[in-house]
Amino acid sequence: MYNVPDIRFRLYEENWERKAWADVVDISKNMVDPLSGAFDNLPHIGPGNIESFTGMLIDNIKSVGEEKLISGKFYFDKGDIVYGKINPHLAKYVIPDFNGLASADAYILNAKNGLEQLFLFYILQTKAFYNYTVSVSQRTGMPKINRDELSQYKFLAPSIDEQAAIGNFFHILSENIALHKNKLDKLKKLKKAYLQKMFPKEGENVPIIRFVWFTEPWGTQKLGDIAPLRYGFPFKSEKFQASGVPIIRITNIDSSGIVGGEFVHYKAQLQDERFSLHNNAILIAMSGATTGKVAILNCPTKQKFYQNQRVGYFTSTKKTDYNFIAVLVHSNSFASQLKSALVAGAQPNISSKEIDSFMICIPNCVEEHMEMGKFFLKLDGLIAAQQDKLTSLQQLKVALLQRMLV
């Protein structure tokens, strides 16, 4: 059959019909004056309050009164779709469960003439709609899709009943994704709270939270004495190849906390073994846009990696437990000293000598290092497992959108 998706509910067999956006979608023109005072207590939503690609709001929304808005905004009702028209490649869309005002950088959308609202919402999340909006918004200055361009879009849709079934299916799946994301956010916040309370505050020598069998005050040591930083080797780019030993560069270190991205490769040579890295190696970007970002090399297969220049590796010593170093480099003490040492400019950078000189307050007892390392290692395991669940659900949603919508 033509004009039908790969995956479909068994009850439905009819061909899908082509719909013109202008016939089935209303783009609101209900712009109001935020200075009137009538909307002061309502939330205000702009593209900056919407997560990319998820259909979820970010927890940073303020009221109209708090933001002291002065220019015209679009009024929306609970259940309306707010779609960011600026930078369509960021894919910002949401259905708020409250009334409010939306930025003039967004459109308020509502389905009409036999189109289901939830079905419309998931049409916005398809690859076809995304590609269309990106292609027509490419212009000088700020990418933007205007009303006329939206009105020219066409898509396929089934009967109203099948639309409802598809919309409800993806709504349940999206709620499940939101639930898992909420669990992940809570675990990350929990880790952040523990990091703050399991290390002493500035000027103190005992933390607020501590394992009960440890009572001695903490001492101060140079970071270089317990985990000296090793600088990488300047592997020649002309010798990079498609296969061989992967080389970790600063571009492989980002805010995720895990080494990733695209790797270049190098033919292994005996003299380069001194720059090889072990699994769970703690690395830091020493220059560039990601300067100061710390990441863990997670490679259970024990594959060999090489350490490129400008990538720092915290080496292990007998003076501490290595898992504890992974915790220490995420502490407030390390972060504050790193911030002070960073050299700003067009190319931010920091030296291994500076990092080695950081004075860190740590337990005098290595057994306490080990206990803290094990505690956070287990917490990181929970975070990683929850992240895997969330990623799997997000990937499932993307795949099903491709196969359940034409």
N, C-alpha and C positions, 0 to 999 in steps of 0.2 A: 504493500500500500504506500501511496505517496503522502507527503505532508503529515506524517505521524512520527512520534519519537521512538527510540529504541526500546525504552522501558515504559510500560503503561499499565494502569489498573485494568484488570480483566473485564470489568463491566462496560468498558467503553471501546467502541470500534470505529466510530465515524472519523473521516478525515478532518484535520484541523483546517481552519480558514484563516486567510491572510487579513490582518487588521491594520488599518491606518491609524497611527498615533493620534492624529488630529480628531478622529471620529470617536475614539474611546477613552481618551485621557484629558482631563481638565487641568490646566495649569492656572492656578489661582492668581488673580490680580488684586486681591484684597490687601492692599498696603495701608498700614495705619501709622499714626504719629505717636512715637513712644514718649514724646514730651507732654502728651495730654494728661498724664497721671493715671489714666484708667487702666494701664497695663503694668504698673510698677511692680506688682507682686507676681507676675507671670514669669516663667522661665524664658530665657532667650537662648536660641540654638543657632549656631553658625557652623560652617564646615569644620572649624577647629574643635568642635565638641563631638564630632562623629568619627569613629574609628574607620580606617580604610578597609574595605572589602568584607567587613563583618556584619554590617547593619546594626551595630551597637553604639550606644552613647558612651562617651568618656565621662568619668566622674569629676567634671570641672565646670559644671553649668551654674551660672549665676542668674539672678533675677534681672528684669529690665531696669528696675530702680538701682540695683547695685552697679550695673555696668554704665549707668548714666548715658544711655543711648540718645542720640540727637537726630539721626536720619531715619527715613521711613523704613519700616519692617513689615514682613508679611505675617498676618495672623493665621494660625493653624489650630484646628480642633484635634482632640484625641483621635487617633486612627488615621489621620492624614499622613501622607508620605512627604518627608523633607529630603530633598535631593540636592546635593552640592553641585552647582553649575560651573564653579571655578575649578580648574585642574581636574577634569573628568577622569584622568588616569589614576587619580587617588581613590576613585570609586567610593564616594561617601553618600550613604542613604540610610534612613532610619524611619520607623513608625513609632513616634512617641506615644506613651500611654497617658498623656496629659495635654491640656491646652497651653498655647504659648505663642511667642513671636519668633520668627525665623529671620536670619540675616538676608539682606538683599542679594547676597551671593548664593542663595539657595532658591529652589523652586518648591512650591507646595503642589503636590500631585494627588489627583483622585480619579479613580476608575469610573466610567459611565457607559451607558448604552451596551449593556451585556458583558462588561468586563469586570471580573472580581478584583477587589482591592489587593488581597494577598497575592493573587496570581500576578498582578502588575508589579508588586514589590519584588517578586523573584525574577520577573523578566529583566528588571534593572540589574540583576546579579548574574545574568548570562554572559558568556564570552562574546556572543554576537552583539549585544547592546553595548558592552564595554568597548569593543573594537570600533563600533560605529561612532560613539561619542568621542573617542580619542582621535579618530581620523578627521572628523569635521571640526575639531577644536584647535588643530594645529595652526596657529597664526602667530604673528610677531607679538611680543609682550606676554601678557598672562593668558594661558590657554583657557578657553571658556566655550560652552555650548549655549547658543541662544534659543529662543522660543521657536523660531522658524525652522532651525535645524532639528530640534526635537520633534516638531510637528511632521517632519518629512519621514520619520522612522516608521518602518513597517515590520510586523512580526506575525507569527502564526499562533493561533489560540484555539482550544477545543470548545465544547459546549460549556455553558455556565456551571453545570454540575461537576464536570471533570476539572474545570478551573479551580473550583472550591476544594475538590479532593487533593489536587496538587498543592494548592496554597496551604491547606491544613497540614499536609505531610511535611512540607519544608518548614512550616512554622514550628511543629513539634521537634523536628531535627535541630532547628536553630535554637530553640529553648534548651535543648539538651547540650548543645555547644556552649551556650551562655552559662549553664550550670557548671560545666567542667572548667570554663574560663574563670568563673568566680572562685572555684576551689583552688585553682592554680594561683590566682591573685592573693588569696588568703594565706596560702603556704609561703609565698614570696614575702608578704608582709610579716608573717611570723618569723621568718629567717632574719629579716631586717631588724625586728624588735629584739631578737635574741643577740644579734651582733652588737646592738647598742648596749644591752644590759649585761652581757657576759664578758665585756671588756671594761676596765675602769674608766671613769670619766677623767677628763684632763685635770691633772693635779692630784689625783687619787691613786691608790695602789691596790685596791681590791674592787672587784666588780659587784654590781647589785645582785646578780644571779650567779650562783656558783655551786658546783658539786659539793655536798655537805662534808665529805671526808677530806677536803683541802681547806686549810685555814691560814697558811702563811701568806704574808703580803707578797705582791708581785714585785719584780725588779725591772730595771731598764737596761736594755742592751741595744747595740747597733744591729740593724737588720743584716748588714754584711757579715757579722760574726756568726749568725745562725743560719742564714740562707743567702750566701753571696750570689750576686747576679752575674751570670755569664753572658757575654755579648756574642752575637752570631757571626757567621762568616760571609764575606761579600761574594757569594756565588755569581759567576759571570752569566748574565742574561743570554748571551749568545750560545751558551752551552745547555740552556734549558731544552727539554725535549718532551715528547708526548708520553713517554713511559720511563720508568726508573724509580728512584727514591723521591717521594714528594718533599717539596721544600716549603716550610712555613714562613710566610712573609707577613708584614704588618697588616696587609689587606685581609689576612685570614683571622685576624683578631678584631672582634667587634663587641657590641654591648650585650650579645647573647650569653657571654661567659663561657662559650664552647668554641674551640677552634673549628672553623668551617670555611665554606666557600670553594672557589676554584683553586686547585693546586697546580703549580708548575712542577716539572720533574727533572731529575738530574741523574746521570750515570754514576753509580756508587764508586768511590775511590777510597783506598785504605786511609789516606791522609785526612779524609773528611770525617772519619768516624768520631773524632773528638767533638764534632758538632751534631752528633745524632741525639735524638730525644727519646725518652722512655714514655710509656703510657702514664697518663695523669700528670705529666709535666706541667708546671705552672709557668705561664708565659705572660709577658707584658709588652705592649707596643711602645717603642722608644721615640718614635717621631711620627709625623703625619697627622691626618685628621683624627685617628684613633689613639693618639698619644695618651698613655696612662691606663688604657683599657687592659684588663686582666682576663685571661681565658685559660681553660684547662684543656689539655690534649687528651681527648677521650677516644682511645682506639683499642678496644678489647682484643682485637686480632693480633696485637703486638707488632703491627707493621712498623717498619723503620721510617723515621722522618728526619730531615735535616733542618737546622736552625739558621735562617738567613740573617744578614746584618739588620740592625735596627729592631731586632726581636730579642728581648731579654729573657733569660731562663733562670728562675730561682733554683739554685742547686741545693741538694740535701746535705745535711751534716749530722753528726751524732749528737749535736747539742739540742735538737728538737725533733719532733715527729713531723713528717712531711705533710700529712693531712692538716696539721695545725697551721702550717704556712699558708695553705689554701684558704683557711679561715682568716688568718691575720691580714692578708692583702685585701680583704673586703671590709676591714674594720674602719671605724671613723678616724682612728689615729693615723693609719696609713693614708687614708684618703686626704686628710687635712694637710699632711706633710707633702704629699704628692702635688696637691694644688699649689702649695707655696713654692715648690721647686720647679714647676713647669715653666718653660721658657716660651712666652707667647710670641705671636708673629705669624707671618704667612706660612711658616713651616714649624709648628710647635714641636718641641723635643725635650728630652730629659736624658741625663747621663747615668750610666751604671754606678759611677762614683757617688753621685748624689743620692741615689736610692739606697746604696749600701750604707750611707751615713745616717739614714733615718733612725732616730732613737725611739724604740718601741717598748712599751710596758708589757711584759709577758710573765707568766708564772715561772717561778724559779724551779719548780718540780716538773721534770719531763713527763711524769705520769699524768699530770694535769693537762699537759699539751695533748697527750694521747687521748684522754677522755673527751676533750673538747673537739679534737679532730674526728673521733668516731661519731660524736653527737651530730656534728654538722654534715658529716658524710652521709649519715642515715637520712637527715633532713633533705639534703641535696638529691638523694635517691628518690624520695617521695615527690619532690618537685619535678624531677626528670620523668618519672613514671606518669605523673599527671599531665605533663607537657606532651608526652607521647600519645596519651588518650585524646587530648584536645586536638593535636595535629592530625590524628587518624580520622576523627570526626569531621574536621574542616576539609580534609582531602576527600572524604566520602561525599560531603555536600557538593563540592566542586564537580566531582565525577557525575553525580546524579543530576545536577543542573544541566550538564552537557547531554545526558541521555534521556531525561524526562521532559525536556523542553526542546522544541524544534528550532 
